[in-house]
Amino acid sequence: MPSPYRAIFEAPGSTLFSVAGLLGRMPLSMMGIGIVTMISQVTGRYGLAGALSATLAASAAVLGPLVSRLVDQYGQRKVLRPFTLVSLAAAAGLLLCVQQDAPDWTFFVFTALVGCVPSVGAMTRSRWAAIYRGDGRRLHTAYSWESIVDEVCFVFGPILSIGLSTTWFPEAGPLFAGVFLAIGVFWLTSQRATEPAPHPRDGGRSTSALRSPGLQVLALAFVATGAIFGSIDVVTVAFAEEQGKKAAASLVLAVYALGSGLAGAVFGLLHLKGEASRRWLLGICAMAVSMIPLLLAGNLPLLAVALFVAGLSIAPTMVTTMALVEAHVPRTKLTEGMTWTGTGLAVGVALGSSAAGMVVDASGAEAGYVVPVVSGAVAVAVGLLGHRRLRRPAPNREGQRERDDNSGVGQHQDGEQPVA
């Protein structure tokens, strides 16, 4: 492992919570595509599959920031465990309904409840932020590492989910996504020493981190970015099926994530100067331009190459986004702020997967790649219009009070000591 990455793991407990976070994030790439694969196999209806995937993303978009706000107030352990149990119970209900050929509306009810799954990526990033607050170099490397972990999940998650559902039984992908979620969240929340201290509200009405103008731009741009991701997942599965190689969709999507992961690994080694907002806008533009070649890919090998190139801009953009979030929201609302970017992605995934499913049903898979192209153009427009907000000085990041002197990692009632 290159020395900058080795250095961030010198903090006690960092390796364990990172591994737990990886496991807990696997459902991020497994559940949505698993539902698409399961429903398309059982019913043959990509429109229904895309609508259910959109329902899952929309539910996570609504519930995710609420869960994270509670985490900022009461701590990860107290909040994440009960919400995870609700999500797991709903996933079990969905699989049972599919197996018993229940009415379509039952699929939507249980899928919506599955969406209360916690944003595990925000939880691990908030732990890194608490450990390396004030150390911009190591925090940049830590965020890059988390983007690599994200892409590892997106490399292996679709392979596992689609592979299990196509070679074993249709419900296998979502089932194993639930298993990963349970293991990851309960293991992560058992590690109290690295858990950021909560910030209880001292009466009055709590305000949302989304009041930050910079965060508003990031979240809105990520709606369009999420539409790229959601539409690519749905259209690629359909495209592979039209080619007579549906199981190969997982490999093609893995190549997409591989490109992002490699770019993230290199990005974490760089000591960057200049405005982060300018790097972010450049990343958004590169992501949009990389969608155009997808329209020209007439077979799976060419599609894989095009997606690999497209993936190169993802992780650097995500890393820069997290740095901008950390700079533009109060520290007492950092977990919620990070979750809002995920919420933007989830809303976009909902819109993109739904639109892609309808286009595929109406005009075929190749036409479906118009959706990520249009989504990329929208992301660029939002970035250009909102770039000035990202360049403005950050607000008072201490929140309503100067709490950080007493908000070190691991300051719990059980007497555990801070890591850093």
C-alpha positions as CSV (number, residue, x, y, z in Angstrom):
1,M,0.0,0.0,0.0
2,P,1.4,3.4,-0.9
3,S,2.7,5.3,2.1
4,P,-0.1,8.0,2.2
5,Y,-2.7,5.3,2.6
6,R,-0.6,3.4,5.1
7,A,-0.2,6.6,7.1
8,I,-4.0,7.1,7.6
9,F,-4.3,3.7,9.2
10,E,-1.9,4.5,12.0
11,A,-4.9,5.7,14.0
12,P,-6.1,2.9,16.3
13,G,-9.3,1.2,15.2
14,S,-9.3,2.8,11.7
15,T,-8.7,-0.5,9.9
16,L,-11.6,-2.2,11.6
17,F,-14.2,0.5,11.0
18,S,-13.1,0.7,7.4
19,V,-13.6,-3.0,6.8
20,A,-16.9,-2.9,8.6
21,G,-17.9,0.1,6.4
22,L,-17.0,-1.9,3.3
23,L,-19.3,-4.7,4.2
24,G,-22.1,-2.3,5.2
25,R,-21.9,-0.5,1.9
26,M,-22.2,-3.6,-0.3
27,P,-26.0,-3.3,-0.4
28,L,-25.5,0.1,-2.0
29,S,-24.5,-1.6,-5.2
30,M,-26.3,-4.9,-4.7
31,M,-29.9,-4.1,-3.6
32,G,-31.0,-1.8,-6.5
33,I,-29.5,-3.9,-9.3
34,G,-30.6,-7.0,-7.5
35,I,-34.2,-5.9,-7.5
36,V,-33.9,-5.0,-11.2
37,T,-32.5,-8.5,-12.0
38,M,-35.0,-10.3,-9.8
39,I,-38.1,-8.6,-11.1
40,S,-36.9,-8.8,-14.8
41,Q,-36.4,-12.5,-14.3
42,V,-39.6,-13.2,-12.5
43,T,-41.9,-10.9,-14.5
44,G,-39.9,-9.9,-17.6
45,R,-41.0,-6.3,-17.1
46,Y,-38.1,-3.8,-17.1
47,G,-40.5,-0.9,-16.5
48,L,-41.6,-2.4,-13.2
49,A,-38.0,-3.3,-12.3
50,G,-36.9,0.3,-13.0
51,A,-39.9,1.7,-11.0
52,L,-39.0,-0.4,-8.0
53,S,-35.4,0.6,-8.2
54,A,-36.5,4.2,-8.4
55,T,-38.8,3.7,-5.3
56,L,-35.9,2.3,-3.3
57,A,-33.7,5.3,-4.3
58,A,-36.4,7.8,-3.6
59,S,-37.1,6.3,-0.2
60,A,-33.5,6.4,0.7
61,A,-33.3,10.0,-0.4
62,V,-36.1,11.0,1.9
63,L,-35.2,8.9,4.9
64,G,-31.4,9.0,4.7
65,P,-30.9,12.7,5.8
66,L,-33.3,12.2,8.6
67,V,-31.4,9.1,9.9
68,S,-28.1,11.0,9.6
69,R,-29.5,14.0,11.5
70,L,-30.5,11.7,14.3
71,V,-27.0,10.2,14.2
72,D,-25.4,13.6,14.6
73,Q,-27.7,14.2,17.6
74,Y,-27.6,10.8,19.4
75,G,-24.7,8.8,17.9
76,Q,-24.3,6.0,15.4
77,R,-25.0,3.0,17.6
78,K,-28.3,4.3,19.0
79,V,-29.7,5.2,15.7
80,L,-28.3,2.8,13.1
81,R,-29.2,-0.5,14.7
82,P,-33.0,0.0,14.9
83,F,-33.2,1.5,11.4
84,T,-31.2,-1.4,10.0
85,L,-33.6,-3.9,11.5
86,V,-36.5,-2.2,9.9
87,S,-34.8,-2.2,6.5
88,L,-33.9,-5.9,6.9
89,A,-37.5,-6.8,7.8
90,A,-38.8,-4.9,4.8
91,A,-36.4,-6.7,2.5
92,A,-37.6,-10.0,3.8
93,G,-41.1,-9.0,3.1
94,L,-40.3,-7.9,-0.5
95,L,-38.6,-11.2,-1.3
96,L,-41.5,-13.2,0.2
97,C,-44.0,-11.2,-2.0
98,V,-42.0,-11.8,-5.1
99,Q,-41.7,-15.5,-4.3
100,Q,-45.5,-15.8,-3.7
101,D,-46.4,-13.7,-6.8
102,A,-48.2,-11.1,-4.7
103,P,-49.7,-8.0,-6.3
104,D,-47.4,-5.3,-7.6
105,W,-48.4,-2.8,-5.0
106,T,-47.0,-4.9,-2.2
107,F,-43.6,-4.8,-4.0
108,F,-43.6,-1.0,-3.8
109,V,-44.7,-0.9,-0.1
110,F,-41.8,-3.1,1.1
111,T,-39.3,-1.6,-1.3
112,A,-40.1,1.9,0.1
113,L,-39.4,0.6,3.7
114,V,-36.1,-1.0,2.6
115,G,-35.0,2.6,1.8
116,C,-34.5,3.4,5.5
117,V,-31.1,1.7,5.2
118,P,-28.4,4.0,6.8
119,S,-25.8,5.8,4.7
120,V,-22.8,3.7,5.9
121,G,-20.4,5.7,3.7
122,A,-21.3,8.9,5.5
123,M,-20.8,7.1,8.8
124,T,-17.2,6.0,8.0
125,R,-16.3,9.3,6.4
126,S,-17.5,11.2,9.6
127,R,-15.2,8.9,11.6
128,W,-12.2,9.9,9.4
129,A,-13.2,13.6,9.7
130,A,-13.2,13.3,13.5
131,I,-9.8,11.6,13.5
132,Y,-8.0,13.9,11.1
133,R,-9.8,17.2,11.5
134,G,-7.3,19.9,10.8
135,D,-5.0,17.6,8.8
136,G,-6.1,18.4,5.3
137,R,-3.5,16.1,3.6
138,R,-4.5,13.0,5.5
139,L,-8.2,13.8,5.3
140,H,-7.8,14.1,1.5
141,T,-6.2,10.6,1.5
142,A,-8.9,9.2,3.8
143,Y,-11.7,10.5,1.5
144,S,-9.8,9.0,-1.5
145,W,-9.6,5.7,0.3
146,E,-13.3,5.8,1.0
147,S,-14.0,6.4,-2.7
148,I,-11.8,3.4,-3.5
149,V,-13.9,1.4,-1.0
150,D,-17.1,2.6,-2.7
151,E,-15.8,1.4,-6.1
152,V,-14.7,-2.0,-4.6
153,C,-18.3,-2.3,-3.6
154,F,-19.5,-1.3,-7.1
155,V,-17.0,-3.8,-8.7
156,F,-18.0,-6.8,-6.7
157,G,-21.6,-5.9,-5.7
158,P,-23.2,-6.1,-9.1
159,I,-21.2,-9.3,-9.9
160,L,-22.5,-10.9,-6.7
161,S,-26.0,-9.7,-7.0
162,I,-26.6,-10.4,-10.7
163,G,-24.6,-13.6,-10.6
164,L,-26.5,-15.0,-7.6
165,S,-29.9,-14.0,-9.0
166,T,-29.2,-15.4,-12.5
167,T,-27.4,-18.6,-11.5
168,W,-29.0,-19.6,-8.2
169,F,-32.5,-18.1,-7.7
170,P,-34.0,-14.7,-8.5
171,E,-34.2,-13.5,-4.9
172,A,-30.6,-14.4,-4.1
173,G,-29.0,-11.0,-4.9
174,P,-31.2,-8.9,-2.6
175,L,-31.0,-11.6,0.1
176,F,-27.3,-11.4,0.3
177,A,-27.4,-7.7,0.2
178,G,-29.3,-7.8,3.4
179,V,-26.8,-10.2,5.0
180,F,-23.9,-7.7,4.2
181,L,-25.9,-4.9,5.6
182,A,-26.6,-6.6,8.9
183,I,-23.0,-7.7,9.4
184,G,-21.5,-4.3,8.4
185,V,-23.8,-2.0,10.4
186,F,-23.7,-4.1,13.6
187,W,-20.0,-4.6,13.4
188,L,-19.4,-0.9,12.7
189,T,-21.6,0.3,15.6
190,S,-19.9,-2.1,18.0
191,Q,-16.7,0.0,17.6
192,R,-17.3,2.8,20.1
193,A,-13.8,4.1,20.3
194,T,-13.8,5.7,16.8
195,E,-17.5,6.8,16.9
196,P,-17.8,10.6,16.6
197,A,-19.3,12.1,19.7
198,P,-23.0,13.1,19.2
199,H,-24.1,16.8,19.4
200,P,-27.4,17.0,21.2
201,R,-29.6,20.0,20.4
202,D,-29.9,22.4,23.3
203,G,-33.6,23.2,22.8
204,G,-35.0,25.2,20.0
205,R,-35.6,24.1,16.5
206,S,-32.9,22.2,14.7
207,T,-32.0,23.5,11.3
208,S,-30.9,21.3,8.4
209,A,-27.4,21.3,7.0
210,L,-29.0,21.9,3.6
211,R,-29.4,25.5,4.5
212,S,-25.8,25.9,3.3
213,P,-25.8,27.4,-0.3
214,G,-22.8,25.3,-1.2
215,L,-24.3,22.1,-0.1
216,Q,-27.5,22.9,-2.1
217,V,-25.4,23.2,-5.3
218,L,-23.6,19.9,-4.6
219,A,-26.8,18.0,-3.8
220,L,-28.6,19.3,-6.8
221,A,-25.7,18.5,-9.2
222,F,-25.6,15.0,-7.7
223,V,-29.3,14.5,-8.6
224,A,-28.2,14.7,-12.2
225,T,-25.1,12.6,-11.5
226,G,-27.3,9.9,-9.8
227,A,-29.5,9.8,-12.9
228,I,-26.4,8.9,-14.8
229,F,-25.6,6.0,-12.5
230,G,-29.2,4.7,-12.2
231,S,-29.9,4.8,-15.9
232,I,-26.6,3.1,-16.8
233,D,-27.4,0.2,-14.4
234,V,-30.8,-0.4,-15.9
235,V,-29.8,0.1,-19.6
236,T,-26.7,-2.1,-19.3
237,V,-28.7,-5.0,-17.9
238,A,-31.2,-4.7,-20.8
239,F,-28.4,-4.2,-23.4
240,A,-26.6,-7.4,-22.2
241,E,-29.9,-9.3,-22.4
242,E,-30.5,-8.1,-26.0
243,Q,-27.0,-9.4,-26.8
244,G,-28.0,-12.8,-25.3
245,K,-25.5,-12.4,-22.4
246,K,-27.5,-11.0,-19.5
247,A,-25.1,-12.3,-16.8
248,A,-22.3,-10.4,-18.4
249,A,-23.9,-7.1,-17.3
250,S,-22.3,-7.5,-13.9
251,L,-18.9,-7.7,-15.5
252,V,-19.5,-4.6,-17.7
253,L,-20.7,-2.6,-14.7
254,A,-17.7,-3.8,-12.7
255,V,-15.4,-2.4,-15.4
256,Y,-17.2,0.9,-15.0
257,A,-16.5,0.9,-11.2
258,L,-12.9,-0.4,-11.8
259,G,-12.1,2.8,-13.8
260,S,-13.4,4.9,-11.0
261,G,-11.5,2.9,-8.4
262,L,-8.1,3.2,-10.2
263,A,-8.6,6.9,-10.7
264,G,-9.5,7.3,-7.0
265,A,-6.3,5.4,-5.9
266,V,-4.1,7.7,-7.9
267,F,-6.0,10.8,-6.9
268,G,-5.4,10.0,-3.2
269,L,-1.6,10.1,-3.8
270,L,-1.7,13.6,-5.2
271,H,-1.0,16.7,-3.2
272,L,-3.3,19.1,-4.9
273,K,-3.3,22.9,-4.9
274,G,-5.8,25.4,-6.1
275,E,-9.5,25.8,-5.7
276,A,-11.4,22.6,-4.9
277,S,-14.5,24.1,-6.5
278,R,-12.7,24.4,-9.9
279,R,-11.6,20.7,-9.7
280,W,-15.1,19.7,-8.9
281,L,-16.6,21.5,-11.9
282,L,-13.9,20.0,-14.2
283,G,-14.8,16.6,-12.9
284,I,-18.5,17.1,-13.5
285,C,-17.8,18.3,-17.1
286,A,-15.5,15.3,-17.7
287,M,-18.2,12.9,-16.4
288,A,-20.8,14.4,-18.8
289,V,-18.6,14.3,-21.9
290,S,-17.7,10.6,-21.1
291,M,-21.3,9.6,-21.5
292,I,-21.4,10.4,-25.3
293,P,-19.4,7.4,-26.5
294,L,-22.0,5.1,-24.9
295,L,-24.4,6.0,-27.7
296,L,-21.9,4.5,-30.2
297,A,-21.1,1.2,-28.4
298,G,-22.8,-1.5,-30.5
299,N,-21.5,-4.5,-28.5
300,L,-20.5,-5.5,-25.0
301,P,-16.7,-5.2,-25.4
302,L,-16.9,-1.7,-26.8
303,L,-19.4,-0.8,-24.1
304,A,-17.0,-2.0,-21.4
305,V,-14.2,0.1,-22.8
306,A,-16.5,3.2,-23.0
307,L,-17.6,2.7,-19.4
308,F,-14.1,2.2,-18.1
309,V,-13.1,5.5,-19.6
310,A,-16.3,7.1,-18.2
311,G,-15.4,5.8,-14.7
312,L,-12.1,7.6,-14.5
313,S,-13.8,10.9,-13.6
314,I,-16.1,9.5,-10.9
315,A,-13.9,9.0,-7.8
316,P,-11.9,12.2,-8.1
317,T,-15.2,14.1,-8.4
318,M,-16.6,12.3,-5.4
319,V,-13.5,12.9,-3.3
320,T,-13.6,16.6,-4.1
321,T,-17.3,16.7,-3.2
322,M,-16.7,15.3,0.2
323,A,-14.0,17.9,0.8
324,L,-16.4,20.7,-0.2
325,V,-19.1,19.3,2.1
326,E,-16.6,19.3,5.0
327,A,-15.8,22.9,4.2
328,H,-19.3,24.2,3.8
329,V,-21.4,22.7,6.6
330,P,-21.1,23.0,10.4
331,R,-19.1,20.3,12.0
332,T,-22.0,19.4,14.2
333,K,-24.0,18.5,11.1
334,L,-21.3,16.8,9.1
335,T,-22.9,13.4,8.9
336,E,-26.1,14.9,7.7
337,G,-24.3,17.1,5.2
338,M,-22.5,14.1,3.7
339,T,-25.7,12.2,3.5
340,W,-27.4,15.0,1.5
341,T,-25.0,14.4,-1.3
342,G,-26.0,10.7,-1.2
343,T,-29.6,11.8,-1.1
344,G,-29.0,13.8,-4.3
345,L,-27.5,10.7,-5.9
346,A,-30.5,8.6,-4.7
347,V,-33.0,11.0,-6.1
348,G,-31.1,11.0,-9.4
349,V,-30.9,7.2,-9.4
350,A,-34.7,7.1,-8.9
351,L,-35.3,9.4,-11.8
352,G,-32.6,7.9,-14.1
353,S,-33.6,4.3,-13.5
354,S,-37.3,5.0,-14.0
355,A,-36.7,7.0,-17.2
356,A,-34.3,4.4,-18.5
357,G,-36.7,1.6,-17.9
358,M,-39.5,3.4,-19.8
359,V,-37.1,4.2,-22.7
360,V,-35.9,0.6,-22.9
361,D,-39.4,-0.8,-22.9
362,A,-40.5,1.6,-25.6
363,S,-37.4,1.8,-27.9
364,G,-34.8,-0.8,-26.8
365,A,-31.6,-0.8,-24.8
366,E,-29.4,1.2,-27.2
367,A,-31.8,4.1,-27.1
368,G,-31.7,4.0,-23.3
369,Y,-28.2,5.5,-23.3
370,V,-29.7,8.8,-24.2
371,V,-30.8,9.1,-20.6
372,P,-27.2,9.3,-19.1
373,V,-26.1,11.7,-21.8
374,V,-29.0,14.1,-21.0
375,S,-28.3,13.7,-17.3
376,G,-24.7,14.6,-17.8
377,A,-25.7,17.8,-19.6
378,V,-28.0,18.8,-16.7
379,A,-25.2,18.2,-14.2
380,V,-22.9,20.5,-16.1
381,A,-25.6,23.2,-16.3
382,V,-26.1,23.0,-12.5
383,G,-22.4,23.1,-11.9
384,L,-21.8,26.2,-14.0
385,L,-24.8,28.1,-12.5
386,G,-23.9,27.2,-8.9
387,H,-20.1,27.4,-9.1
388,R,-19.9,30.8,-7.5
389,R,-21.7,29.6,-4.4
390,L,-18.9,27.0,-3.9
391,R,-16.2,29.6,-4.1
392,R,-17.7,31.8,-1.4
393,P,-16.2,31.6,2.1
394,A,-17.6,28.7,4.2
395,P,-20.1,29.5,7.0
396,N,-19.3,29.1,10.7
397,R,-18.4,25.5,10.6
398,E,-18.5,25.2,14.4
399,G,-22.3,25.2,14.3
400,Q,-24.3,27.1,16.9
401,R,-21.7,26.7,19.5
402,E,-18.0,26.1,19.8
403,R,-18.3,22.4,20.5
404,D,-15.3,20.9,18.8
405,D,-12.9,21.4,21.7
406,N,-15.0,18.8,23.5
407,S,-16.2,16.7,20.6
408,G,-13.3,14.4,20.0
409,V,-13.7,10.8,18.8
410,G,-14.9,8.3,21.3
411,Q,-16.0,10.7,24.1
412,H,-18.8,8.5,25.4
413,Q,-20.4,8.0,28.7
414,D,-18.7,4.6,29.0
415,G,-15.4,6.4,29.4
416,E,-13.6,5.4,26.2
417,Q,-10.8,7.7,25.2
418,P,-10.4,9.6,22.0
419,V,-8.3,8.1,19.2
420,A,-6.9,11.3,18.1
